[in-house]
């Protein structure tokens, strides 16, 4: 029996497991390994397919799972699990984030994943992967097409049990089309999306013209094209980026100025800069207003929905210049953003900063290699199949002998060897014949084999021609790009503006010591307050705008033209005898386009006031001058401007029962000629000095004596200086029968000199102004206006008046067009009420 040793081993101390190393060397090595891993395996896209590894693995795994566009959606969590378990050994949240981004139409110009469910918005994140579903988008098929035809190299996955493509075939330049962003260690990438059709046209040009210059490329690809549209202002930064790989430019929202309510102007935002959400803009606007950095904004509304898309309304306070406020919004909020291009991508596993030409060249080289490898694979497959078909055709000719050889053979190898010897077949042909089914020995099968042989020979010739000619190969690649652009391309969404000066946005800043809001306010400039005969309210930008000799007015006639300033108020007189104070600032501004002023740009008068049923606005008047009103029952009143300063509306005439105000006009001069016209074709003309101005509570005095059933339909105050001047003032009358329906061109019309009508005493019956023909019973229109009158129908469409003057008591000429209103021309009115304009 062996003796046990009594000696014991020395104890192990912690110092025995410590290895001395150089800390700086270890940190350098570890950091470099980490940095390389982040750069190569996570943050930067490959310049060939424009994908980061996680994105590539998602698309490849979805392709392997059969999640094609025509199939149903599957849970996103299932896709994430497959990718994580087989290809991407990282957290599921990172994989899901990448999947979500490829499904967001506002992030990618051409989405690669078709998502179903809540995939988030510009302001909100997506739902969890267990709640959403996804499948490949149609464009993803083009990214993964032909993967089974040896078009790219495959590499082992993380545990060497599976393989994955090192790069996708990418049938379109995904890196330029969808852009990319990522932060690595010591570097970052930020690439802008582009329009597919433009990028394909540039790639095609480079394929067919390998010596193409950057300038040629920039003609075909003028700039980025963001998914959400917007407007790029200043293209010099884009040119720098295309030349060097780095550059920056401004992206502005697409906006327009609209009248969002009768008294409120708003800035409508239809498109925002890339990756900017409406909630972010609203928050920044509110912060700027609360910090008193931004003035003129009363409210911000987000009216975005799925049916109409993005729509933000920034309501402005009255008196502020919309363009000036918009300039401040661009300065203080994300309505204008800077986009910095940094084109960093992996080329042969190394990060490189590239310009447009280099990026396209890398893709073109990759795609040519893919098509060459695919063609070689298909050619090999076609040749192998042709070899088998030729063997089958040999065997079918002597099928009886083939069967006899097989039956006589002891085993399969012997039969194969006998077939190879007797019919001079290859081993592959003999093996294929042995596997032949009896149903394939029919005459029909023989014909099918002959057709297949012919088709294979044609395909082999075509494929061989592609491989034999570099020119044919490049043409094939270009044609395939063309088909992709036709299938998935669309029109450009982002507008390109060469310089910032092209943007009509004033950079208004307050003078030293001036109120900061003053620069944003609309100046108190002279203008016209306008009311058209069809009831449209508006104001002009300046006094000269409406009466400029070169201006043409489209539609409508002006029943009132009041000189004012932008910050003044005017009075609106209604048929009920009320005067309503109206701020000129609240009226929409008439825009001039091509020398034409469209009066239909105004706002409807009924939208500005609370009118009773049947009540209408009959005229606008200045608040500081004497005005005259006439009623349907023949009353007339001149009113002193002693209006209450603390009220917005008041009564200017006490009307009798069923009486209404017909018209209201300024009449401060007692030498004016008052002209009343009745439906019975009577006209009374007398001096304004016969009507003493009253306070606003009076009921007026008798103006004209009316026959039973008659009523006043027209009233005017004509300055004495023009009342008797030849051609300076006219009377327009249009007659029709009581049974004539509105809209029918029936009746007569005439134009007469006002000077032909004698002056009579107030409260008399006047003189005849129109001789009725048979069937005519009353005047539908009666107006005493200044020269060159304008006429319109009930819709505001302009109508033509007779050019020749008629006697005062003559009958009219046939009415060719329906006319419901007649008014003085703006030039004539302005010469009376504001001669300085």
Residue pairs with C-beta under 8 A, 6 or more apart in sequence:
31 185
34 185
35 184
35 185
35 186
38 184
38 185
39 184
39 185
39 187
39 346
39 351
40 346
40 349
41 53
42 52
42 53
42 54
42 182
42 184
43 52
43 182
43 183
43 184
43 188
43 189
44 52
44 182
44 184
44 187
44 189
44 344
44 345
44 346
44 351
45 51
45 52
45 55
45 175
45 180
45 182
45 189
45 191
45 345
45 346
46 52
46 56
46 167
46 345
46 346
47 175
47 345
47 346
47 347
47 352
47 354
47 359
47 362
47 363
48 167
48 170
48 362
48 363
48 366
49 56
49 143
49 167
49 168
49 169
49 170
49 174
49 175
49 366
50 170
50 173
50 174
50 175
50 176
50 177
50 178
50 180
50 345
51 59
51 143
51 168
51 170
51 174
52 98
52 180
52 182
53 88
54 83
54 88
54 90
54 94
54 95
54 98
55 98
55 102
55 112
56 164
56 165
56 167
56 168
57 83
57 87
57 88
57 164
58 79
58 83
58 95
58 98
58 99
58 102
58 113
59 102
59 112
59 136
59 140
59 143
59 144
59 168
60 87
60 144
60 147
60 164
60 165
60 168
61 79
61 82
61 83
61 86
61 87
62 79
62 113
62 134
62 135
62 136
62 140
63 136
63 140
63 144
63 147
65 74
65 79
65 82
67 73
67 74
67 79
67 134
67 135
67 136
68 135
68 136
68 141
69 114
69 135
69 136
69 137
69 138
69 141
71 135
72 135
73 114
73 116
73 133
73 134
73 135
74 133
74 134
74 135
75 129
75 130
75 132
75 133
76 96
76 99
76 115
76 117
76 129
76 130
76 132
76 133
76 134
77 92
77 96
77 128
77 129
77 130
79 99
79 134
80 92
80 95
80 96
80 99
80 129
81 92
83 95
84 90
84 91
84 92
84 95
86 157
86 162
87 157
87 158
87 162
87 164
88 95
88 158
89 158
92 129
96 126
96 129
99 113
99 129
99 134
100 115
100 119
100 120
100 126
100 132
101 107
101 108
102 108
102 111
102 112
102 113
103 111
103 112
103 113
103 114
103 115
103 119
103 134
103 137
104 111
104 115
104 119
104 120
105 111
105 227
106 121
106 122
106 227
106 228
106 275
107 227
107 275
108 178
108 179
108 193
108 227
109 177
109 178
109 179
109 193
109 194
109 195
109 196
109 225
109 226
109 227
110 139
110 172
110 174
110 177
110 178
110 196
110 488
111 137
111 139
112 136
112 137
112 139
112 140
112 143
112 174
112 178
113 134
113 135
113 136
113 137
113 140
114 134
114 135
114 136
114 137
114 138
115 132
115 133
115 134
116 132
116 133
116 134
116 135
117 127
117 131
117 132
117 133
118 126
118 127
118 131
118 132
119 126
119 127
119 132
120 126
120 127
121 277
122 272
122 275
122 276
122 277
122 278
122 279
122 280
123 277
123 278
123 279
123 280
126 132
136 144
138 487
138 488
139 172
139 488
142 170
142 171
142 172
142 484
142 488
143 168
143 169
143 170
143 171
143 172
143 174
144 168
144 169
145 169
145 171
146 169
146 370
146 374
147 165
147 168
147 169
149 373
149 374
149 377
149 378
150 373
150 374
150 376
150 377
151 169
151 370
151 373
151 374
151 377
152 165
152 166
152 167
152 168
152 169
152 370
152 373
153 165
153 166
153 167
154 163
154 164
154 165
154 166
155 163
155 164
155 165
155 166
156 162
156 163
156 164
157 163
157 164
167 366
169 367
169 370
169 374
170 363
170 366
170 367
170 370
171 367
171 480
171 481
171 484
172 196
172 199
172 200
172 481
172 484
172 485
172 488
173 199
173 200
173 203
173 359
173 360
173 363
175 191
175 345
175 359
175 363
176 191
176 193
176 194
176 199
176 221
176 356
176 359
176 360
176 363
177 193
177 194
177 195
177 196
177 199
178 193
179 191
179 192
179 193
179 194
179 224
180 189
180 190
180 191
180 345
181 188
181 189
181 190
181 191
182 188
182 189
184 351
187 344
187 351
188 342
188 344
189 342
189 343
189 344
189 345
190 339
190 340
190 341
190 342
191 341
191 342
191 343
191 345
192 224
192 226
192 274
192 339
192 341
193 224
193 225
193 226
193 227
193 274
194 221
194 223
194 224
194 225
195 221
195 225
195 489
195 490
195 491
195 492
195 493
196 484
196 485
196 488
196 489
196 490
197 485
197 489
197 490
198 220
198 221
198 222
198 225
198 492
199 221
199 360
200 481
200 482
200 484
200 485
200 489
201 220
201 221
201 485
202 217
202 220
202 221
202 356
202 360
203 360
203 363
203 364
203 367
203 478
203 481
204 478
204 481
204 482
205 212
205 216
205 217
205 220
206 212
206 217
206 357
206 360
206 361
206 364
207 364
207 368
207 474
207 477
207 478
207 481
208 474
208 475
208 478
209 216
212 357
213 357
214 242
214 243
214 355
214 356
214 357
217 242
217 356
217 357
217 360
218 239
218 242
218 356
221 242
221 356
222 235
222 238
222 496
223 232
223 235
223 238
223 494
223 496
224 232
224 238
224 339
224 341
224 494
225 492
225 493
225 494
226 251
226 273
226 274
226 493
226 494
227 274
227 493
228 271
228 272
228 273
228 274
228 310
228 493
229 254
229 270
229 271
229 493
229 494
229 495
230 251
230 252
230 253
230 254
230 271
230 272
230 273
230 274
230 493
230 494
230 495
231 251
231 252
231 253
231 254
231 271
231 494
231 495
231 496
231 497
232 238
232 249
232 250
232 251
232 252
232 494
232 495
232 496
232 497
233 249
233 250
233 251
233 252
233 336
233 497
233 499
233 500
233 502
233 503
234 249
234 250
234 497
234 498
234 499
234 500
235 249
235 496
235 497
235 498
235 499
236 247
236 249
237 247
237 248
237 249
237 341
238 247
238 249
238 341
239 247
240 246
240 247
241 247
241 248
241 341
241 343
241 355
241 356
242 355
242 356
242 357
243 355
243 356
244 353
244 355
245 341
245 342
245 343
245 344
245 353
245 354
245 355
245 358
246 340
246 341
246 342
246 343
246 353
247 340
247 341
248 338
248 339
248 340
248 341
249 338
249 339
249 341
250 336
250 337
250 338
250 339
250 500
251 273
251 274
251 336
251 337
251 338
251 339
251 494
252 273
252 330
252 335
252 336
252 503
253 269
253 270
253 271
253 272
253 273
253 335
253 336
254 269
254 270
254 271
254 495
255 267
255 268
255 269
255 270
255 326
255 335
256 267
256 268
256 270
257 265
257 266
257 267
257 268
257 322
257 323
257 326
258 265
258 266
258 268
259 265
259 266
259 588
259 603
260 266
260 268
260 313
260 315
261 607
262 586
262 603
262 604
262 607
262 608
263 318
263 583
263 586
263 608
264 298
264 315
264 316
264 318
264 586
265 315
265 316
265 318
265 322
265 588
266 313
266 314
266 315
266 316
267 313
267 314
267 316
267 322
267 325
267 326
267 329
268 311
268 312
268 313
268 314
269 278
269 281
269 310
269 311
269 312
269 313
269 314
269 335
270 309
270 310
270 311
271 310
271 493
272 278
272 281
272 310
272 312
272 334
272 335
273 334
273 335
273 336
273 337
273 339
274 337
274 339
276 334
276 337
278 302
278 304
278 310
278 312
279 302
280 334
281 300
281 312
281 333
281 334
281 335
282 300
282 302
282 312
284 332
284 333
284 334
285 294
285 297
285 300
285 314
285 329
285 332
285 333
286 300
288 294
288 328
288 332
288 333
289 295
289 297
292 516
293 328
293 332
294 325
294 328
294 329
294 332
294 333
295 317
295 320
295 325
295 328
295 516
295 517
295 520
296 316
296 317
296 320
296 321
296 324
296 325
296 328
296 517
296 520
296 521
297 314
297 315
297 316
297 317
297 325
297 329
298 315
298 316
298 317
299 314
299 315
300 312
300 313
300 314
300 315
301 312
301 313
301 315
302 311
302 312
303 311
303 312
303 313
304 310
304 311
304 312
305 311
314 325
314 329
316 322
316 325
318 583
318 585
318 586
319 521
319 522
319 566
319 567
319 585
320 517
320 520
320 521
320 522
321 506
321 508
321 520
321 521
321 522
323 504
323 505
323 506
324 506
324 508
324 519
324 520
325 520
326 505
327 505
327 506
327 507
327 508
328 520
329 335
329 336
330 336
330 505
342 353
343 353
343 354
343 355
343 359
344 351
344 352
344 353
344 354
345 351
345 352
345 354
345 359
345 362
346 352
347 354
347 362
352 358
354 362
364 477
367 477
367 481
368 473
368 474
368 477
371 466
371 473
371 476
371 477
371 480
372 466
372 467
372 473
375 463
375 466
375 467
375 473
375 476
376 467
378 459
378 463
379 460
379 463
379 464
379 467
382 456
382 459
382 460
382 463
383 460
384 428
385 452
385 456
386 453
386 456
386 457
386 460
387 426
387 428
387 429
388 428
388 429
388 432
389 449
389 452
389 453
389 456
390 429
390 453
391 425
391 426
391 428
391 429
391 430
391 432
391 433
392 429
392 432
392 433
392 436
392 440
392 449
393 446
393 449
393 450
393 453
394 423
394 425
394 429
395 402
395 419
395 423
395 425
395 433
395 436
396 441
396 445
396 446
396 449
398 423
399 441
401 422
402 419
402 423
402 433
405 415
405 418
405 419
405 422
406 415
406 419
406 434
408 418
409 415
409 418
412 434
415 434
416 427
416 430
416 431
416 434
417 430
419 425
419 430
419 433
419 434
420 426
420 427
420 429
420 430
425 433
439 445
465 472
466 472
466 473
466 476
467 473
497 503
508 519
508 520
509 519
510 516
510 517
510 518
510 519
511 518
511 519
522 566
522 567
522 585
523 566
524 565
524 566
524 567
524 568
525 541
525 542
525 565
525 566
526 542
526 543
526 563
526 564
526 565
526 834
526 837
527 539
527 540
527 541
527 542
527 543
527 545
527 564
527 565
527 566
527 584
528 539
528 540
528 543
528 545
528 546
528 561
528 562
528 563
528 564
528 826
528 830
529 537
529 539
529 560
529 561
529 562
529 563
529 564
529 570
529 582
529 584
529 587
529 620
530 536
530 537
530 538
530 539
530 540
530 546
530 558
530 560
530 561
530 562
530 587
530 590
530 599
530 602
530 620
531 537
531 558
531 559
531 560
531 572
531 605
531 617
531 619
531 620
532 538
532 556
532 557
532 558
532 559
532 599
532 602
532 792
532 796
533 556
533 557
533 558
533 559
533 792
533 796
533 820
533 821
533 822
533 823
534 556
534 792
534 794
534 795
534 796
534 821
535 604
535 605
535 606
535 616
535 617
536 556
536 599
536 600
536 602
536 603
536 604
536 605
536 796
537 582
537 587
537 588
537 602
537 603
537 604
537 605
537 608
537 620
538 587
538 588
538 589
538 590
538 599
538 601
538 602
538 603
539 564
539 566
539 584
539 587
539 588
539 589
539 590
540 546
540 589
540 590
541 589
541 590
543 563
543 830
543 834
543 836
543 837
544 837
545 551
545 590
545 592
545 597
546 553
546 561
546 590
546 597
546 826
546 830
547 826
547 827
547 830
547 837
549 827
550 595
551 592
551 595
551 596
551 597
552 595
552 596
552 597
553 596
553 597
553 598
553 599
553 790
553 798
553 826
554 596
554 597
554 598
554 599
554 600
554 798
555 598
555 599
555 600
555 792
555 796
555 797
555 798
556 599
556 600
556 792
556 796
556 797
556 798
557 789
557 790
557 791
557 792
557 798
557 821
557 822
557 823
558 599
558 790
558 823
558 824
558 825
558 826
558 829
559 618
559 619
559 821
559 823
560 619
560 620
560 621
561 824
561 826
561 829
561 830
561 833
562 570
562 620
562 621
562 622
562 666
562 833
563 622
563 830
563 833
563 834
563 837
564 570
564 584
564 622
565 584
566 584
566 585
567 583
567 584
567 585
568 583
568 584
569 581
569 582
569 583
569 584
569 623
570 581
570 582
570 584
570 620
570 621
570 622
570 623
571 579
571 580
571 581
571 582
571 620
571 621
571 622
571 623
571 627
571 643
572 579
572 580
572 582
572 605
572 608
572 609
572 617
572 619
572 620
573 579
573 617
573 618
573 619
573 620
573 621
573 627
573 629
573 652
573 661
573 664
574 580
574 609
574 611
574 615
574 616
574 617
574 618
574 661
575 614
575 615
575 616
575 618
575 660
575 661
575 662
576 612
576 615
576 655
576 660
576 661
577 629
577 631
577 651
577 652
577 653
577 654
577 655
577 660
577 661
578 615
578 649
578 650
578 651
578 652
579 621
579 643
579 649
579 650
579 651
579 652
579 696
580 609
580 648
580 649
581 623
581 643
581 647
581 648
581 649
582 608
582 609
582 620
586 608
587 602
587 603
588 601
588 602
588 603
590 597
590 598
590 599
590 601
590 602
591 597
591 598
591 601
599 796
600 796
605 616
605 617
606 616
606 617
609 617
611 617
618 661
618 662
618 663
618 664
619 663
619 664
619 665
621 627
621 664
621 665
621 666
622 666
623 641
623 643
624 641
625 641
625 666
625 668
626 638
626 639
626 640
626 641
626 666
626 667
626 668
626 693
627 638
627 639
627 641
627 652
627 664
627 665
627 666
627 667
628 636
628 637
628 638
628 639
628 664
628 665
628 666
628 667
628 672
628 674
628 688
628 691
628 715
628 717
629 636
629 637
629 639
629 652
629 653
629 661
629 662
629 663
629 664
629 700
629 715
630 636
630 637
630 661
630 662
630 663
630 674
630 676
630 703
630 712
630 715
631 653
631 655
631 659
631 660
631 661
631 662
631 700
631 712
632 659
632 660
632 661
632 662
632 711
632 712
632 713
633 656
633 658
633 659
633 706
633 711
633 712
634 676
634 678
634 702
634 703
634 704
634 705
634 706
634 711
634 712
635 653
635 655
635 656
635 659
635 699
635 700
635 701
635 702
635 703
636 674
636 676
636 691
636 700
636 701
636 702
636 703
636 704
636 715
636 762
637 652
637 653
637 691
637 694
637 698
637 699
637 700
637 701
638 667
638 688
638 691
638 692
638 693
638 694
639 652
639 653
639 693
639 694
639 695
639 696
639 698
640 693
640 694
640 695
640 696
642 695
642 696
643 650
643 696
644 650
650 696
651 696
651 697
652 696
653 661
653 696
653 698
653 699
653 700
654 697
654 698
654 699
655 661
655 699
656 699
662 712
662 713
662 714
662 715
663 714
663 715
663 716
665 715
665 716
665 717
666 717
666 833
667 674
667 688
667 717
669 688
669 719
669 720
670 687
670 688
670 689
671 687
671 688
671 689
671 719
671 720
672 687
672 688
672 717
672 718
672 719
672 720
673 685
673 686
673 687
673 688
673 717
673 718
673 719
673 720
673 723
673 754
673 759
674 685
674 686
674 687
674 688
674 690
674 691
674 703
674 715
674 716
674 717
674 762
675 683
675 684
675 685
675 714
675 715
675 716
675 717
675 718
675 731
675 754
675 757
675 784
676 683
676 684
676 703
676 704
676 712
676 714
676 715
676 766
677 683
677 712
677 713
677 714
677 715
677 731
677 733
677 769
677 779
677 782
677 783
677 784
678 704
678 706
678 707
678 710
678 711
678 712
678 713
678 766
678 779
678 782
679 710
679 711
679 712
679 713
679 778
679 779
679 782
680 706
680 707
680 709
680 710
680 778
680 779
681 733
681 735
681 768
681 769
681 770
681 771
681 772
681 778
681 779
681 782
682 704
682 707
682 710
682 765
682 766
682 767
682 768
682 769
683 731
683 757
683 766
683 767
683 768
683 769
683 782
683 784
683 808
684 703
684 704
684 760
684 762
684 764
684 765
684 766
684 767
685 723
685 754
685 757
685 758
685 759
685 760
685 766
685 784
686 759
686 760
686 761
686 762
687 720
687 759
688 717
690 761
690 762
691 701
691 703
691 762
694 700
701 762
701 763
702 762
702 763
703 712
703 762
703 763
704 712
704 763
704 764
704 765
704 766
705 763
705 764
705 765
706 712
706 765
707 765
713 779
713 780
713 781
713 782
714 781
714 782
714 783
714 784
715 784
716 783
716 784
716 785
718 729
718 754
718 784
718 786
719 832
722 728
722 729
722 786
722 787
722 832
723 729
723 754
723 755
724 754
724 755
725 755
726 753
726 755
727 753
727 787
728 786
728 787
729 753
729 754
729 755
729 784
729 785
729 786
729 787
730 751
730 752
730 753
730 754
730 784
730 785
730 786
730 787
730 789
730 805
731 751
731 752
731 753
731 754
731 757
731 769
731 782
731 783
731 784
731 785
731 808
732 749
732 750
732 751
732 781
732 782
732 783
732 785
732 789
732 791
732 801
732 822
733 749
733 750
733 752
733 769
733 770
733 779
733 781
733 782
733 783
733 812
734 747
734 748
734 749
734 779
734 780
734 781
734 782
734 812
734 815
734 819
735 747
735 748
735 749
735 770
735 772
735 773
735 776
735 778
735 779
735 780
735 811
735 812
736 746
736 747
736 776
736 777
736 778
736 780
736 815
737 746
737 747
737 775
737 776
737 777
737 778
738 777
738 778
740 746
740 747
740 780
742 794
742 818
742 820
743 818
744 818
745 815
745 816
745 817
745 818
746 815
747 776
747 780
747 812
747 815
748 770
748 773
748 776
748 811
748 812
748 813
748 814
748 815
749 781
749 801
749 802
749 812
749 813
749 815
749 819
750 770
750 802
750 806
750 810
750 811
750 812
750 813
751 789
751 801
751 802
751 804
751 805
751 806
752 769
752 805
752 806
752 807
752 808
752 810
753 805
753 808
754 784
756 807
756 808
757 767
757 769
757 808
758 767
760 766
760 767
767 808
767 809
768 808
768 809
769 779
769 782
769 808
769 809
770 779
770 809
770 810
770 811
770 812
771 809
771 810
771 811
772 811
773 811
780 819
780 820
781 819
781 820
781 821
781 822
783 789
783 821
783 822
783 823
785 822
785 823
785 824
785 828
786 824
786 825
786 828
786 829
786 832
787 824
787 825
787 828
788 824
788 825
788 827
788 828
789 801
789 822
789 823
789 824
789 825
790 798
790 822
790 823
790 824
790 825
791 798
791 799
791 800
791 801
791 819
791 821
791 822
791 823
792 798
792 799
792 819
792 820
792 821
792 823
793 799
793 817
793 818
793 819
793 820
793 821
794 818
794 820
794 821
799 817
799 818
799 819
800 816
800 817
801 819
801 822
802 812
802 813
806 812
806 813
830 837
